[in-house]
C-alpha cells in the first residue's frame, strides 16, 4: 500500500515536470521564431536586390537554382547565367562538339570570381589553344552537396548530352539539409524553404558554430563520418548515372586549405576512403595534395575557396584528368 501511495504522490510531480518541459520547449521555440524574423527580413531584402541570381526550384531536392538569363555586374566582376540555368555567356548546347561538364559547388561555379576567371572559362581557353574541339560547361552551383548534385547532373545532361564530366569534390559536400549535418548552403536553401519549427534549426546552427569555431576542419570531419553512408550512396548515383549514359566520369578531390599542417594533411583518412571507394568502381580520381601544398596563401582565400591563382593550378589538374580519361577510352577501344 505504501508503494502505491508513493507512486500516487509522485504522479503530480511527474506531470508538473512534463508540463514544465513542454512550456520551456514552447518558450524556446517562440524565442527562436522571434530571433529568426530578423534573418528572414535580411533574406527578403536580399532576394529583391538586382544582384540576386537565385530562385526557388521546382525540385524539392535542389531547393533553389539559378535564374535563367540573369546578368549581374558589380565592381570588376561579371556573372552571366544562360537560358539553361548555368553560368555561361551562350545558350548554345554545342551539339557538334565534345561536351565536358565541370560538376561541383561554389568552387566550380566561381562564386568569388568574374566570368572569365572561372574554372570552366580558363579550361576552355586552354583547350582552344591546344586545338581541342570541345566545350566546357559549368555545372557548378554554390551550396549544392552530393545529394543535390546526384539530382542535378541528369537534369543538365538532358540539355547538353555530356561526353565527359569531372566532379570537383569539396569536403563540405557531405552536408545534408534538414539534419544535424546541414551546412554550407543553409542560407540559400533556407531563403526558399524556411523551417516550420525554428528551434531545431537554431540548435543545428549553434552546434555547427561550436564545432567549427572559425576552423571548418572539425565540421568537415563531423559531416563526413556522420553522413558517410548516405553520401556514398549519392556518389554511387552519380557514378551509376554516368556509366549508364556513357559519360566519362572522373573526380578531383580538392584539398582544403585548413587541412594543411606542417607536412601533414589532416583529412588524409577521409580522402583515402573516398579514393578507395571510387577506384573500386573504376572511376578516375586525382587528389592534388602536393600541388596545392605550395604557396597556400596565394592559392586560397579566407573562405577556403580558390583564388584565380588557385584556379590556374586546378586547370593543370583538370588537363591531367582529361588525359587520363582519353587514355582509358583508348585502352577500352583497343580491347574492344
DRENDO-1510 file (C-alpha; in Angstrom, 1 decimal, always signed):
<recs>
REC; n; res; u; v; w
REC; 1; UNK; +0.0; +0.0; +0.0 .
REC; 2; UNK; +2.8; +2.4; +0.9 .
REC; 3; UNK; +4.3; +1.9; -2.6 .
REC; 4; UNK; +1.0; +2.8; -4.2 .
REC; 5; UNK; +0.7; +5.9; -2.1 .
REC; 6; UNK; +4.2; +6.9; -3.0 .
REC; 7; UNK; +3.5; +6.4; -6.7 .
REC; 8; UNK; +0.3; +8.5; -6.4 .
REC; 9; UNK; +2.3; +11.3; -4.8 .
REC; 10; UNK; +4.9; +11.1; -7.5 .
REC; 11; UNK; +2.4; +11.3; -10.3 .
REC; 12; UNK; +1.6; +15.1; -9.8 .
REC; 13; UNK; +5.4; +15.7; -9.6 .
REC; 14; UNK; +6.0; +13.9; -12.9 .
REC; 15; UNK; +3.1; +15.7; -14.6 .
REC; 16; UNK; +4.4; +19.1; -13.3 .
REC; 17; UNK; +7.9; +18.2; -14.6 .
REC; 18; UNK; +6.4; +17.2; -18.0 .
REC; 19; UNK; +4.4; +20.4; -18.2 .
REC; 20; UNK; +7.4; +22.5; -17.3 .
REC; 21; UNK; +9.4; +20.8; -20.1 .
REC; 22; UNK; +6.6; +21.4; -22.6 .
REC; 23; UNK; +6.3; +25.1; -21.6 .
REC; 24; UNK; +10.1; +25.5; -21.8 .
REC; 25; UNK; +10.2; +24.0; -25.2 .
REC; 26; UNK; +7.4; +26.3; -26.4 .
REC; 27; UNK; +9.1; +29.3; -25.0 .
REC; 28; UNK; +12.4; +28.4; -26.6 .
REC; 29; UNK; +10.6; +27.8; -29.9 .
REC; 30; UNK; +8.9; +31.2; -29.6 .
REC; 31; UNK; +12.3; +32.9; -28.8 .
REC; 32; UNK; +13.9; +31.3; -31.9 .
REC; 33; UNK; +10.9; +32.3; -34.0 .
REC; 34; UNK; +11.4; +36.0; -33.0 .
REC; 35; UNK; +15.2; +35.7; -33.5 .
REC; 36; UNK; +14.7; +34.2; -37.0 .
REC; 37; UNK; +12.5; +37.1; -38.2 .
REC; 38; UNK; +15.5; +39.4; -38.4 .
REC; 39; UNK; +17.3; +36.9; -40.6 .
REC; 40; UNK; +14.1; +36.4; -42.7 .
REC; 41; UNK; +13.9; +40.2; -43.3 .
REC; 42; UNK; +17.5; +40.3; -44.4 .
REC; 43; UNK; +16.9; +37.4; -46.8 .
REC; 44; UNK; +13.7; +39.1; -48.2 .
REC; 45; UNK; +15.6; +42.3; -48.9 .
REC; 46; UNK; +18.5; +40.3; -50.5 .
REC; 47; UNK; +16.1; +38.5; -52.8 .
REC; 48; UNK; +14.9; +41.8; -54.1 .
REC; 49; UNK; +18.4; +43.0; -54.8 .
REC; 50; UNK; +19.1; +43.2; -58.6 .
REC; 51; UNK; +22.3; +41.2; -58.0 .
REC; 52; UNK; +20.4; +38.2; -56.6 .
REC; 53; UNK; +20.7; +35.4; -59.1 .
REC; 54; UNK; +18.8; +32.5; -57.4 .
REC; 55; UNK; +15.2; +31.4; -57.4 .
REC; 56; UNK; +13.2; +28.6; -55.9 .
REC; 57; UNK; +13.5; +25.3; -57.8 .
REC; 58; UNK; +10.6; +23.1; -58.8 .
REC; 59; UNK; +12.7; +20.3; -57.5 .
REC; 60; UNK; +12.4; +20.0; -53.7 .
REC; 61; UNK; +15.8; +18.2; -53.7 .
REC; 62; UNK; +17.6; +21.1; -55.3 .
REC; 63; UNK; +15.6; +23.7; -53.3 .
REC; 64; UNK; +17.0; +26.6; -55.4 .
REC; 65; UNK; +18.6; +27.2; -58.8 .
REC; 66; UNK; +20.0; +30.0; -61.0 .
REC; 67; UNK; +17.7; +32.5; -62.6 .
REC; 68; UNK; +17.9; +31.8; -66.4 .
REC; 69; UNK; +19.2; +34.7; -68.4 .
REC; 70; UNK; +20.3; +36.7; -65.3 .
REC; 71; UNK; +23.3; +39.1; -65.6 .
REC; 72; UNK; +25.0; +40.6; -62.6 .
REC; 73; UNK; +27.7; +43.2; -62.7 .
REC; 74; UNK; +29.4; +44.5; -59.6 .
REC; 75; UNK; +32.8; +46.2; -59.2 .
REC; 76; UNK; +35.0; +44.4; -61.7 .
REC; 77; UNK; +33.1; +41.2; -61.6 .
REC; 78; UNK; +30.5; +39.9; -64.1 .
REC; 79; UNK; +28.2; +36.9; -63.7 .
REC; 80; UNK; +26.1; +35.6; -66.6 .
REC; 81; UNK; +23.5; +32.8; -66.3 .
REC; 82; UNK; +22.3; +31.5; -69.7 .
REC; 83; UNK; +18.9; +30.3; -70.7 .
REC; 84; UNK; +19.6; +26.8; -69.4 .
REC; 85; UNK; +20.4; +28.0; -65.9 .
REC; 86; UNK; +24.2; +27.5; -65.9 .
REC; 87; UNK; +27.0; +30.1; -65.7 .
REC; 88; UNK; +27.8; +30.7; -69.4 .
REC; 89; UNK; +27.8; +33.5; -72.0 .
REC; 90; UNK; +26.0; +31.5; -74.6 .
REC; 91; UNK; +22.8; +29.4; -74.8 .
REC; 92; UNK; +24.4; +27.0; -77.3 .
REC; 93; UNK; +24.2; +23.3; -76.4 .
REC; 94; UNK; +27.3; +22.6; -78.5 .
REC; 95; UNK; +25.7; +19.7; -80.5 .
REC; 96; UNK; +28.7; +19.2; -82.8 .
REC; 97; UNK; +31.5; +19.4; -80.3 .
REC; 98; UNK; +32.7; +17.3; -77.4 .
REC; 99; UNK; +30.9; +18.4; -74.3 .
REC; 100; UNK; +32.8; +18.4; -70.9 .
REC; 101; UNK; +30.9; +19.2; -67.8 .
REC; 102; UNK; +32.5; +20.5; -64.6 .
REC; 103; UNK; +30.3; +19.5; -61.7 .
REC; 104; UNK; +30.5; +20.9; -58.2 .
REC; 105; UNK; +29.6; +23.6; -55.8 .
REC; 106; UNK; +30.7; +27.2; -55.3 .
REC; 107; UNK; +34.3; +26.4; -56.3 .
REC; 108; UNK; +33.2; +25.1; -59.6 .
REC; 109; UNK; +30.7; +27.9; -60.1 .
REC; 110; UNK; +33.3; +30.5; -59.3 .
REC; 111; UNK; +31.3; +32.4; -56.7 .
REC; 112; UNK; +34.2; +34.7; -55.9 .
REC; 113; UNK; +35.3; +35.2; -59.5 .
REC; 114; UNK; +34.3; +37.1; -62.6 .
REC; 115; UNK; +33.1; +35.2; -65.7 .
REC; 116; UNK; +36.4; +34.9; -67.4 .
REC; 117; UNK; +38.2; +33.7; -64.2 .
REC; 118; UNK; +36.1; +30.6; -63.6 .
REC; 119; UNK; +37.4; +27.1; -63.9 .
REC; 120; UNK; +35.2; +26.5; -66.9 .
REC; 121; UNK; +36.3; +29.6; -68.7 .
REC; 122; UNK; +40.0; +29.1; -68.0 .
REC; 123; UNK; +39.9; +25.4; -69.1 .
REC; 124; UNK; +38.1; +26.5; -72.3 .
REC; 125; UNK; +41.0; +28.8; -73.1 .
REC; 126; UNK; +43.5; +26.0; -72.6 .
REC; 127; UNK; +41.6; +23.5; -74.8 .
REC; 128; UNK; +41.1; +26.2; -77.5 .
REC; 129; UNK; +44.8; +26.9; -77.5 .
REC; 130; UNK; +45.5; +23.1; -77.9 .
REC; 131; UNK; +43.1; +22.9; -80.8 .
REC; 132; UNK; +40.8; +20.6; -79.0 .
REC; 133; UNK; +37.2; +20.9; -80.4 .
REC; 134; UNK; +35.4; +20.8; -77.0 .
REC; 135; UNK; +33.1; +22.9; -75.0 .
REC; 136; UNK; +33.5; +23.2; -71.2 .
REC; 137; UNK; +30.2; +23.5; -69.4 .
REC; 138; UNK; +30.0; +25.0; -65.9 .
REC; 139; UNK; +27.7; +22.7; -63.9 .
REC; 140; UNK; +28.5; +24.3; -60.5 .
REC; 141; UNK; +26.0; +25.7; -58.1 .
REC; 142; UNK; +27.1; +27.3; -54.8 .
REC; 143; UNK; +25.9; +25.2; -51.8 .
REC; 144; UNK; +25.0; +22.0; -53.7 .
REC; 145; UNK; +26.3; +18.8; -52.0 .
REC; 146; UNK; +26.3; +15.2; -53.0 .
REC; 147; UNK; +22.5; +14.8; -52.6 .
REC; 148; UNK; +21.8; +17.8; -54.8 .
REC; 149; UNK; +24.5; +17.0; -57.4 .
REC; 150; UNK; +23.1; +13.5; -57.9 .
REC; 151; UNK; +19.8; +15.1; -58.8 .
REC; 152; UNK; +21.3; +18.0; -60.8 .
REC; 153; UNK; +23.6; +16.0; -63.2 .
REC; 154; UNK; +20.8; +14.2; -65.0 .
REC; 155; UNK; +18.8; +17.4; -65.5 .
REC; 156; UNK; +21.7; +19.2; -67.2 .
REC; 157; UNK; +22.8; +16.1; -69.1 .
REC; 158; UNK; +19.3; +16.1; -70.6 .
REC; 159; UNK; +20.1; +19.5; -72.1 .
REC; 160; UNK; +23.8; +19.1; -73.0 .
REC; 161; UNK; +24.2; +15.3; -73.6 .
REC; 162; UNK; +27.6; +15.3; -72.0 .
REC; 163; UNK; +30.6; +13.3; -73.3 .
REC; 164; UNK; +32.6; +13.7; -70.1 .
REC; 165; UNK; +32.1; +15.0; -66.6 .
REC; 166; UNK; +34.6; +16.0; -63.9 .
REC; 167; UNK; +33.3; +16.3; -60.4 .
REC; 168; UNK; +35.4; +18.8; -58.3 .
REC; 169; UNK; +34.7; +17.4; -54.8 .
REC; 170; UNK; +34.7; +19.8; -51.8 .
REC; 171; UNK; +34.9; +18.4; -48.3 .
REC; 172; UNK; +31.7; +20.0; -47.3 .
REC; 173; UNK; +29.8; +18.1; -50.0 .
REC; 174; UNK; +28.8; +15.6; -47.3 .
REC; 175; UNK; +26.5; +18.1; -45.7 .
REC; 176; UNK; +22.8; +17.2; -45.7 .
REC; 177; UNK; +19.8; +19.5; -45.4 .
REC; 178; UNK; +17.1; +19.2; -42.7 .
REC; 179; UNK; +19.5; +17.3; -40.5 .
REC; 180; UNK; +22.3; +18.0; -37.9 .
REC; 181; UNK; +24.6; +17.9; -40.9 .
REC; 182; UNK; +23.0; +20.9; -42.6 .
REC; 183; UNK; +25.9; +23.1; -43.6 .
REC; 184; UNK; +27.3; +25.3; -46.4 .
REC; 185; UNK; +24.1; +26.3; -48.2 .
REC; 186; UNK; +21.7; +26.7; -45.3 .
REC; 187; UNK; +21.5; +30.4; -46.1 .
REC; 188; UNK; +20.4; +30.0; -49.8 .
REC; 189; UNK; +18.3; +26.9; -49.1 .
REC; 190; UNK; +16.5; +28.4; -46.2 .
REC; 191; UNK; +15.7; +31.5; -48.2 .
REC; 192; UNK; +13.2; +29.4; -50.0 .
REC; 193; UNK; +12.5; +26.5; -47.6 .
REC; 194; UNK; +12.1; +28.1; -44.2 .
REC; 195; UNK; +11.6; +25.7; -41.2 .
REC; 196; UNK; +8.2; +25.4; -39.6 .
REC; 197; UNK; +9.8; +25.0; -36.2 .
REC; 198; UNK; +12.9; +27.2; -35.9 .
REC; 199; UNK; +14.3; +25.8; -32.6 .
REC; 200; UNK; +15.8; +22.6; -34.2 .
REC; 201; UNK; +17.3; +24.8; -37.0 .
REC; 202; UNK; +18.7; +27.2; -34.4 .
REC; 203; UNK; +20.3; +24.4; -32.4 .
REC; 204; UNK; +21.8; +22.9; -35.6 .
REC; 205; UNK; +23.4; +26.3; -36.5 .
REC; 206; UNK; +24.7; +26.7; -32.9 .
REC; 207; UNK; +26.1; +23.2; -33.0 .
REC; 208; UNK; +28.0; +23.9; -36.2 .
REC; 209; UNK; +29.5; +27.1; -34.8 .
REC; 210; UNK; +30.6; +25.3; -31.6 .
REC; 211; UNK; +32.2; +22.6; -33.7 .
REC; 212; UNK; +33.9; +24.9; -36.2 .
REC; 213; UNK; +34.9; +27.9; -34.0 .
REC; 214; UNK; +36.4; +29.6; -37.1 .
REC; 215; UNK; +38.0; +26.5; -38.5 .
REC; 216; UNK; +35.8; +24.3; -40.8 .
REC; 217; UNK; +38.1; +21.3; -40.4 .
REC; 218; UNK; +36.2; +19.8; -37.4 .
REC; 219; UNK; +33.0; +20.4; -39.3 .
REC; 220; UNK; +34.2; +18.6; -42.4 .
REC; 221; UNK; +35.1; +15.6; -40.3 .
REC; 222; UNK; +31.8; +15.7; -38.5 .
REC; 223; UNK; +29.6; +15.7; -41.6 .
REC; 224; UNK; +31.8; +13.1; -43.3 .
REC; 225; UNK; +31.8; +10.5; -40.5 .
REC; 226; UNK; +28.2; +11.1; -39.5 .
REC; 227; UNK; +26.8; +11.1; -43.0 .
REC; 228; UNK; +29.3; +9.0; -44.9 .
REC; 229; UNK; +27.0; +6.1; -45.9 .
REC; 230; UNK; +24.3; +8.4; -47.3 .
REC; 231; UNK; +26.9; +10.5; -49.0 .
REC; 232; UNK; +28.5; +7.4; -50.6 .
REC; 233; UNK; +25.0; +6.3; -51.8 .
REC; 234; UNK; +24.6; +9.7; -53.6 .
REC; 235; UNK; +28.1; +9.3; -55.0 .
REC; 236; UNK; +27.1; +5.9; -56.3 .
REC; 237; UNK; +24.1; +7.5; -58.0 .
REC; 238; UNK; +26.5; +9.9; -59.9 .
REC; 239; UNK; +28.8; +7.1; -60.9 .
REC; 240; UNK; +26.0; +4.8; -62.0 .
REC; 241; UNK; +24.3; +7.5; -64.0 .
REC; 242; UNK; +27.5; +8.4; -65.8 .
REC; 243; UNK; +28.1; +4.8; -66.7 .
REC; 244; UNK; +24.6; +4.1; -68.0 .
REC; 245; UNK; +24.7; +7.3; -70.1 .
REC; 246; UNK; +28.2; +6.6; -71.5 .
REC; 247; UNK; +29.7; +9.7; -69.8 .
REC; 248; UNK; +33.4; +9.5; -69.0 .
REC; 249; UNK; +33.4; +10.4; -65.3 .
REC; 250; UNK; +36.2; +11.5; -63.0 .
REC; 251; UNK; +36.6; +13.1; -59.6 .
REC; 252; UNK; +39.1; +15.7; -58.4 .
REC; 253; UNK; +39.4; +15.8; -54.6 .
REC; 254; UNK; +40.0; +19.5; -53.9 .
REC; 255; UNK; +42.3; +19.9; -50.9 .
REC; 256; UNK; +41.1; +22.1; -48.1 .
REC; 257; UNK; +43.5; +24.9; -47.0 .
REC; 258; UNK; +42.7; +24.3; -43.4 .
REC; 259; UNK; +43.8; +20.6; -43.6 .
REC; 260; UNK; +47.4; +21.5; -44.3 .
REC; 261; UNK; +49.5; +21.5; -41.1 .
REC; 262; UNK; +53.3; +21.4; -41.5 .
REC; 263; UNK; +54.0; +18.4; -43.7 .
REC; 264; UNK; +50.7; +16.6; -42.9 .
REC; 265; UNK; +47.3; +16.7; -44.5 .
REC; 266; UNK; +44.7; +16.3; -41.7 .
REC; 267; UNK; +41.9; +14.9; -43.9 .
REC; 268; UNK; +44.1; +12.1; -45.3 .
REC; 269; UNK; +41.9; +9.4; -43.7 .
REC; 270; UNK; +38.7; +10.7; -45.2 .
REC; 271; UNK; +40.2; +11.4; -48.6 .
REC; 272; UNK; +41.8; +7.9; -48.7 .
REC; 273; UNK; +38.5; +6.3; -48.1 .
REC; 274; UNK; +36.8; +8.3; -50.8 .
REC; 275; UNK; +39.6; +7.4; -53.3 .
REC; 276; UNK; +39.3; +3.8; -52.4 .
REC; 277; UNK; +35.5; +3.9; -52.9 .
REC; 278; UNK; +35.9; +5.4; -56.3 .
REC; 279; UNK; +38.7; +3.2; -57.6 .
REC; 280; UNK; +36.7; +0.1; -56.6 .
REC; 281; UNK; +34.2; +1.4; -59.2 .
REC; 282; UNK; +36.8; +2.1; -61.8 .
REC; 283; UNK; +36.4; +5.9; -61.5 .
REC; 284; UNK; +39.4; +8.1; -62.3 .
REC; 285; UNK; +40.2; +10.1; -59.2 .
REC; 286; UNK; +43.0; +12.6; -58.5 .
REC; 287; UNK; +43.9; +14.2; -55.2 .
REC; 288; UNK; +46.4; +17.0; -55.9 .
REC; 289; UNK; +47.6; +17.3; -52.3 .
REC; 290; UNK; +51.3; +18.1; -53.1 .
REC; 291; UNK; +50.5; +20.6; -55.8 .
REC; 292; UNK; +48.3; +22.7; -53.6 .
REC; 293; UNK; +50.6; +22.5; -50.6 .
REC; 294; UNK; +52.9; +25.1; -52.1 .
REC; 295; UNK; +52.1; +28.8; -51.7 .
REC; 296; UNK; +48.8; +28.1; -49.9 .
REC; 297; UNK; +48.2; +31.8; -49.1 .
REC; 298; UNK; +48.3; +32.6; -52.8 .
REC; 299; UNK; +46.0; +29.8; -53.9 .
REC; 300; UNK; +43.2; +30.1; -51.3 .
REC; 301; UNK; +41.2; +32.9; -49.9 .
REC; 302; UNK; +40.0; +33.1; -46.3 .
REC; 303; UNK; +36.8; +31.1; -47.1 .
REC; 304; UNK; +38.6; +28.0; -48.4 .
REC; 305; UNK; +37.8; +29.0; -52.0 .
REC; 306; UNK; +40.3; +29.2; -54.7 .
REC; 307; UNK; +41.8; +32.5; -55.8 .
REC; 308; UNK; +42.5; +33.0; -59.5 .
REC; 309; UNK; +46.0; +31.6; -58.9 .
REC; 310; UNK; +44.4; +28.5; -57.4 .
REC; 311; UNK; +42.1; +28.2; -60.4 .
REC; 312; UNK; +45.1; +28.3; -62.7 .
REC; 313; UNK; +46.7; +25.5; -60.8 .
REC; 314; UNK; +43.5; +23.5; -60.8 .
REC; 315; UNK; +43.4; +23.8; -64.6 .
REC; 316; UNK; +46.6; +21.8; -64.9 .
REC; 317; UNK; +45.0; +19.1; -62.7 .
REC; 318; UNK; +41.9; +19.1; -64.9 .
REC; 319; UNK; +44.0; +18.7; -68.1 .
REC; 320; UNK; +45.7; +15.8; -66.5 .
REC; 321; UNK; +42.3; +14.3; -65.7 .
REC; 322; UNK; +41.2; +14.7; -69.3 .
REC; 323; UNK; +44.4; +13.0; -70.5 .
REC; 324; UNK; +43.6; +10.0; -68.2 .
REC; 325; UNK; +40.0; +9.8; -69.5 .
REC; 326; UNK; +41.2; +9.9; -73.0 .
REC; 327; UNK; +43.8; +7.2; -72.3 .
REC; 328; UNK; +41.2; +5.0; -70.6 .
REC; 329; UNK; +38.9; +5.4; -73.6 .
REC; 330; UNK; +41.7; +4.4; -76.0 .
REC; 331; UNK; +42.5; +1.3; -74.0 .
REC; 332; UNK; +38.8; +0.3; -73.9 .
REC; 333; UNK; +38.6; +0.9; -77.7 .
REC; 334; UNK; +41.7; -1.2; -78.4 .
REC; 335; UNK; +40.5; -4.0; -76.2 .
REC; 336; UNK; +37.1; -4.0; -77.9 .
</recs>
